[in-house]
């Protein structure tokens, strides 16, 4: 009995003495530069995105670098200045660079200077196929490529997804802030296009193979319950050729960001970047600059190519109500205009009119009100764009 009491006292102190532990990294004041992009040696634009890291405890997740000055520089001192595009992005139209030279990136941001190492041009070969395999719970998208010159060996891919989706209700009317009027063609908010970009690191290597061939390398898995597969889905896969050093960078970054979690998983290590701070040489910079022609391939998948999956319900609470131009409340002798209260006041947050409520008499028909619902249930532009992309077919 006495031994049990001792155990209880020890347990009390162990539990009672617990204090929240916040590792120093969570509230670290340091903010490191993040460089994302590739020097495109071909006819497509070079886009470099600059941002800074944020504390884990911060409510801010995006910290773009504004007002930077960027340029691509060749090993013959030729300078190609980039233009600021907004949102931390900087770009220049197709450079069509000499693939026998080396290039680096110069960055000036917030009074600090950064410089990448010179890197060779590695041109990616054309993508052979972007394909998909149907599984019981979704589709696996894959990419295949090969280099007939047997020179590339190291690859990275990223992707952009686009899909059609619909609002829960079709809205035939809208408020101009004063009156409910019928929608014109081009102002529909029932069908929209959603989009998303890479959320995982996709790399591949043929260095240990006799031929430079990559076959069915996994890109992304889309679950059968995803809204993306409800109507029509498209994916654009871009391919980058890498040097061995840049491949090792992306491989280490992939391991650190996607494969950690168990005691037998690879442990975190500092990932070597080829970008350096000239102002503060000991300051880490996150990213790796590479150069080369980027190739791409797009495919479309329609729902009639799939097993008839039903996407998970997106709209879970979408009631509709009838609102009248002249409404008499219980015991009221003077009518109120319900539409002004719910449709025409603060249209950004107001209900959306769906269909007209029409009274038919011997002398004709008259609109006496409209049915309406919440904007989330009838306006697809809250989650996407109602403008069809130029590449859509």
PyMOL commands that set and color helices and strands:
alter all, ss='L'
color gray80, all
select helices_A, chain A and resi 2-16+24-27+227-229+244-258+303-305+338-344+375-378+380-382
alter helices_A, ss='H'
color red, helices_A
select strands_A, chain A and resi 33-37+39-40+46-52+69-74+79-81+83-86+89-92+102-109+112-116+119-120+127-135+138-146+154-166+173-175+180-182+191-197+202-205+213-223+232-241+275-277+291-292+295-302+321-324+352-361+364-373
alter strands_A, ss='S'
color yellow, strands_A
deselect
rebuild
show_as cartoon
